[in-house]
Amino acid sequence: MLGFLLARQAGLDDPLRLRRAESTRRVLGLELNKDRDVERIHGSGVNTLDIEPVEARYMLSGGSDGVIVLYDLENSSRQPYYTCKAVCSVGRSHPDVHKYSVETVQWYPHDTGMFTSSSFDKTLKVWDTNTLQTADIFNFEETVYSHHMSPVATKHCLVAVGTRGPKVQLCDLKSGSCSHILQVIFAGHRQEILAVSWSPRCEYVLATASADSRVKLWDVRRASGCLITLDQHNGKKSQAVESANTAHNGKVNGLCFTSDGLHLLTVGTDNRMRLWNSSNGENTLELYSGSRDCNILAWVPSLYEPVPDDDEPTTKSQINPAFEDAWSSSDEEG
């Protein structure tokens, strides 16, 4: 760390490099909190978690038993050792409980009065947090793997839903109907949709990941829909025909945008995580080790390339390109 301070003092380093290095050091030093525990309610595995973005106080969990639990993360006792208690739950005796495994839970992005859940029972449910009653239920013909609401949308209330079929359905919370199906004969996915995620930069851009090894970006306003199909080879010919125009060499079962929306991180059953430029679909060739059953992502990027020898030119930027803003204002407006 002293080396970073000296380099910054001498004006040899980017002003943000020290901050990034310290942030990364802290992330790599994370470990389980020995002073805090969570009350155990689920009788089997927990598939999904979501902490509400308004106060970051309440957490939802969905289990393979179909149960949904709401926890209060605040330490009201002010004691150094405490357990986060369950405020309420949608248990097996609840009339609207999911019949099968809950795959995704998500708070309404703007307040804690509503949340959504989707399940293997082929339903997406919208819940009133205060009464724990369903405000709306969307039924599908096929198993639901994931859903997502846009964190920045102001002009629509669409929930993207990925199902066992090769199509993404958009459910309109205002009208209570499945308003649109993102499926194009030539540009659509060929197998089930395992993950969906709205861009935090443009409210109409949606990313989808499929068991067909492909990741696609869509503009839901366009008739053709599909904007980009991510290619791990960046358009270069591959010796393996089956890997052409694919993001991974296996099923893609997880994706998430960076908080600024400039990049997209994907994970696949090929035991790889890849980082993509979300404006042009370019594979940044940043490769991270993953897990074959992983669908929840955490990313700590490399901060800089190795420092060259003194006799080598130093004109090339050493900052990881993932930190460079590659999304122009015209791209954002379009």
Residue pairs with C-beta under 8 A, 6 or more apart in sequence:
1 21
1 22
1 25
4 13
4 17
4 18
4 21
5 18
7 13
7 17
8 15
8 17
8 18
14 319
16 323
17 303
17 304
17 319
20 303
20 323
21 303
24 300
24 301
24 303
27 300
28 300
35 80
35 81
35 82
36 75
36 81
36 82
36 83
36 84
37 82
37 83
37 84
38 71
38 83
38 84
39 71
39 83
39 84
39 85
39 86
41 61
41 67
41 69
41 86
41 89
42 61
42 63
42 64
42 65
42 67
42 69
43 63
43 65
43 67
44 63
44 64
44 65
45 63
45 64
46 61
46 62
46 63
46 64
47 62
47 63
47 64
47 101
47 102
47 103
47 104
48 60
48 61
48 62
48 102
48 103
48 104
48 105
49 59
49 60
49 61
49 62
49 105
50 59
50 60
50 105
50 106
50 107
50 115
51 58
51 59
51 60
51 73
51 107
52 58
52 59
52 60
52 107
52 112
53 107
53 109
53 151
54 110
54 111
54 112
55 112
56 73
57 72
57 73
57 74
58 70
58 71
58 72
58 73
58 87
58 107
58 112
59 70
59 71
59 73
59 84
60 68
60 69
60 70
60 71
60 105
60 106
60 107
60 115
60 117
61 68
61 69
61 71
61 105
62 68
62 102
62 103
62 104
62 105
62 117
62 119
63 69
63 101
63 102
64 101
64 102
65 92
65 101
66 92
66 97
66 98
66 99
66 100
66 101
66 102
66 119
66 121
67 89
67 90
67 91
67 92
67 97
67 102
68 89
68 90
68 97
68 98
68 102
68 105
68 117
68 127
69 86
69 88
69 89
69 90
70 86
70 87
70 88
70 89
70 129
71 84
71 85
71 86
71 87
72 84
72 85
72 86
72 87
73 84
75 82
88 132
90 96
90 97
90 98
90 127
90 132
91 97
94 132
96 125
96 133
96 134
96 137
98 117
98 119
98 120
98 121
98 123
98 125
99 119
99 121
100 119
100 120
100 121
101 119
101 120
102 117
102 118
102 119
103 118
103 119
103 120
103 144
103 145
103 146
104 116
104 117
104 118
104 146
104 147
104 148
105 115
105 116
105 117
106 115
106 116
106 117
106 147
106 148
106 149
107 114
107 115
108 114
108 115
108 116
108 149
109 149
109 150
109 151
109 152
109 153
112 129
113 128
113 129
113 130
114 126
114 127
114 128
114 129
114 135
115 126
115 127
115 129
116 124
116 125
116 126
116 127
116 147
116 149
116 159
117 124
117 125
117 127
118 124
118 125
118 144
118 145
118 146
118 147
118 161
119 125
119 144
120 143
120 144
122 139
122 140
122 141
122 142
122 143
122 144
123 137
123 138
123 139
123 140
123 144
124 137
124 138
124 140
124 144
124 147
124 159
124 161
124 171
125 134
125 136
125 137
125 138
126 134
126 135
126 136
126 137
126 138
126 173
127 133
127 134
127 135
128 134
128 135
136 173
136 176
138 159
138 161
138 171
138 178
140 161
140 163
140 169
141 163
141 165
142 163
142 164
142 165
143 163
143 164
143 192
144 161
144 162
144 163
144 164
145 162
145 163
145 164
145 192
145 193
145 194
145 195
146 161
146 162
146 193
146 194
146 195
146 196
147 159
147 160
147 161
147 162
147 171
147 196
148 159
148 160
148 196
148 197
148 198
149 157
149 158
149 159
149 160
149 198
150 156
150 158
150 198
150 199
150 203
151 198
151 200
152 198
152 200
152 201
152 203
153 198
153 203
154 203
155 203
156 172
156 203
156 204
157 172
157 173
157 174
158 170
158 171
158 172
158 173
158 179
158 220
159 170
159 171
159 173
160 168
160 169
160 170
160 196
160 197
160 198
160 206
160 208
161 168
161 169
161 170
161 171
161 196
162 168
162 192
162 193
162 194
162 195
162 196
162 208
162 209
163 169
163 192
163 193
164 192
165 192
165 193
166 183
166 188
166 189
166 190
166 191
166 192
166 193
166 210
166 212
167 181
167 182
167 183
167 188
167 189
167 193
168 181
168 182
168 183
168 189
168 193
168 196
168 206
168 208
168 218
169 178
169 180
169 181
169 182
170 178
170 179
170 180
170 181
170 182
170 220
171 177
171 178
171 179
172 178
172 179
180 220
182 188
182 206
182 208
182 218
182 220
182 225
182 226
183 189
184 224
184 225
184 226
187 216
187 224
187 225
187 226
187 229
188 226
189 208
189 210
189 212
189 214
189 216
190 210
190 212
190 214
191 210
191 211
191 212
192 210
192 211
193 208
193 209
193 210
194 209
194 210
194 211
194 251
194 252
194 253
194 254
194 295
195 208
195 209
195 252
195 253
195 254
195 255
195 295
196 206
196 207
196 208
196 209
197 206
197 207
197 255
197 256
197 257
197 264
198 205
198 206
198 207
199 205
199 206
199 207
199 257
199 261
199 278
200 257
200 259
200 260
200 261
201 257
201 260
201 261
201 262
201 278
201 327
201 332
202 261
202 332
204 219
204 220
204 221
205 217
205 218
205 219
205 220
205 227
205 278
206 217
206 218
206 220
207 215
207 216
207 217
207 218
207 255
207 257
207 264
207 278
208 215
208 216
208 218
209 215
209 247
209 252
209 253
209 254
209 255
209 266
210 216
210 251
210 252
211 251
211 252
211 253
212 246
213 243
213 246
213 247
213 248
213 249
213 250
213 251
213 252
213 268
214 229
214 230
214 245
214 246
214 247
214 252
215 229
215 230
215 247
215 248
215 252
215 255
215 264
215 266
215 276
216 226
216 227
216 228
216 229
216 230
217 226
217 227
217 228
217 230
217 264
217 278
217 281
218 225
218 226
218 227
219 225
219 227
228 280
228 281
229 245
229 281
230 247
230 264
230 266
230 276
230 281
230 283
231 244
231 245
231 246
231 247
231 281
231 283
232 243
232 246
232 247
232 248
232 249
232 274
232 283
233 243
233 244
233 283
234 282
234 283
237 244
238 244
240 249
243 249
247 266
247 268
247 274
247 276
248 266
248 268
248 269
248 270
248 272
248 274
249 268
249 270
249 272
250 268
250 269
250 270
251 268
251 269
252 266
252 267
252 268
253 267
253 268
253 269
253 294
253 295
254 266
254 267
254 294
254 295
254 296
254 297
255 264
255 265
255 266
255 267
255 297
256 264
256 265
256 297
257 263
257 264
257 265
257 278
258 264
258 265
258 299
258 322
261 278
261 327
262 277
262 278
262 279
262 322
262 325
262 326
262 327
263 275
263 276
263 277
263 278
263 284
263 322
264 275
264 276
264 278
265 273
265 274
265 275
265 276
265 297
265 299
266 273
266 274
266 276
267 273
267 290
267 291
267 294
267 295
267 297
268 274
268 290
269 292
269 293
271 289
271 290
271 291
271 292
272 287
272 288
272 289
272 290
273 287
273 288
273 289
273 290
273 297
273 299
274 283
274 284
274 286
274 287
274 288
275 283
275 284
275 286
275 288
275 299
275 301
275 322
276 282
276 283
276 284
277 284
277 326
278 327
279 326
279 327
279 328
279 331
280 326
284 321
284 322
286 301
286 302
286 320
286 322
288 299
301 320
301 322
301 323
302 320
303 319
303 320
304 318
304 319
304 320
305 318
305 320
307 318
308 314
